[in-house]
Amino acid sequence: MADRLTLQDPRNQYPKPPFPKQPQPAPGIAAQMDPTPDHGEESYVGSGKLKGRKALVTGGDSGIGRAAAIAYAREGADVAIAYLPSEESDAQAVIALIEAEGRKAVALPGDVMDEAWCRQSVDDAVAGLGGLDILVINAGRQQFRDDVQVLSSDDFDRTMKTNLYALHWIAQAAVPHLPAGASVITTASIQAYDPSAILLDYATTKAGIVAYTKALAKQLIEKGIRANVVAPGPFWTVRSAAGKGHEIRRAEPVRPPRPTRRDRAHLCAAGVAGGQLYHRRGLWCDWRRGYRLNSAALWACLSRLYIMAAG
């Protein structure tokens, strides 16, 4: 991976589509993708912004969660990651990267659709880390249905439980453990504001996450705890292979947006006033209109938000 801080032509800095077709069964394995998504494994350099902090990241095996977990460890935090058991190989790679930074890593395999597991995962993270002061509720489910008539109640229920119910269960279990100064960070999406026709249930949950987080922030600030939400646009992760790759195709970028561009967003979100929404709607418009050079700077800006949110 090229050093993104050196002077270089952004048009040639990263792999460019079209990419080969590479379908995977959901939820997918990041290591099997071509090109492999950049979560910051080689490109992210920390500077001690989160020294001594203790973070739980759901969906921490791939995508935004993986990028945030790697960034947090390199900024000095101990990190617990929650993930589906089928994603064990990706998760172990993240665990190794966290431990390589000399930080404590806690693996939490399970399914966020299970309320009892959600609550137990928080307890296990607290026990394994020795406390908790950053909570990133990021795990999500996305499916593609071309017609409302084929969006079954089971489809809808699974998306709601993964994206919204689990958010509530985990937040509810975590709040008693969070000290003043702690941060709760949720992941919404551009879909909350510019929904795609084939993502009816997913977009609904992302709008719900925005509203839930803003309301939660008003409660938690009374305890000295910040709550913020990050709303990214499309990017290149296993979801692109396990689904139809709809959002990537729709954007048609000169290069695929990378998960590492969100890690700083989660870092940012942990250190600012609560109730804030960090999104890159302007970037989404830039991708569609072809303002390719500006987009690199905008993605870098979004990724810093995750760092701010944690500090």
Secondary structure as GFF3:
##gff-version 3
##sequence-region A 1 311
A	DSSP	three_ten_helix	30	32	.	.	.	ID=ss1
A	DSSP	beta_strand	54	58	.	.	.	ID=ss2
A	DSSP	alpha_helix	63	74	.	.	.	ID=ss3
A	DSSP	beta_strand	78	83	.	.	.	ID=ss4
A	DSSP	three_ten_helix	85	87	.	.	.	ID=ss5
A	DSSP	alpha_helix	88	100	.	.	.	ID=ss6
A	DSSP	beta_strand	105	109	.	.	.	ID=ss7
A	DSSP	alpha_helix	115	129	.	.	.	ID=ss8
A	DSSP	beta_strand	134	137	.	.	.	ID=ss9
A	DSSP	three_ten_helix	148	150	.	.	.	ID=ss10
A	DSSP	alpha_helix	153	160	.	.	.	ID=ss11
A	DSSP	pi_helix	161	165	.	.	.	ID=ss12
A	DSSP	alpha_helix	166	174	.	.	.	ID=ss13
A	DSSP	three_ten_helix	175	177	.	.	.	ID=ss14
A	DSSP	beta_strand	183	187	.	.	.	ID=ss15
A	DSSP	three_ten_helix	190	192	.	.	.	ID=ss16
A	DSSP	three_ten_helix	197	199	.	.	.	ID=ss17
A	DSSP	alpha_helix	200	220	.	.	.	ID=ss18
A	DSSP	three_ten_helix	221	223	.	.	.	ID=ss19
A	DSSP	beta_strand	226	231	.	.	.	ID=ss20
A	DSSP	alpha_helix	238	242	.	.	.	ID=ss21
A	DSSP	alpha_helix	246	251	.	.	.	ID=ss22
A	DSSP	alpha_helix	260	268	.	.	.	ID=ss23
A	DSSP	three_ten_helix	269	271	.	.	.	ID=ss24
A	DSSP	beta_strand	277	279	.	.	.	ID=ss25
A	DSSP	alpha_helix	281	289	.	.	.	ID=ss26
A	DSSP	alpha_helix	292	308	.	.	.	ID=ss27
###
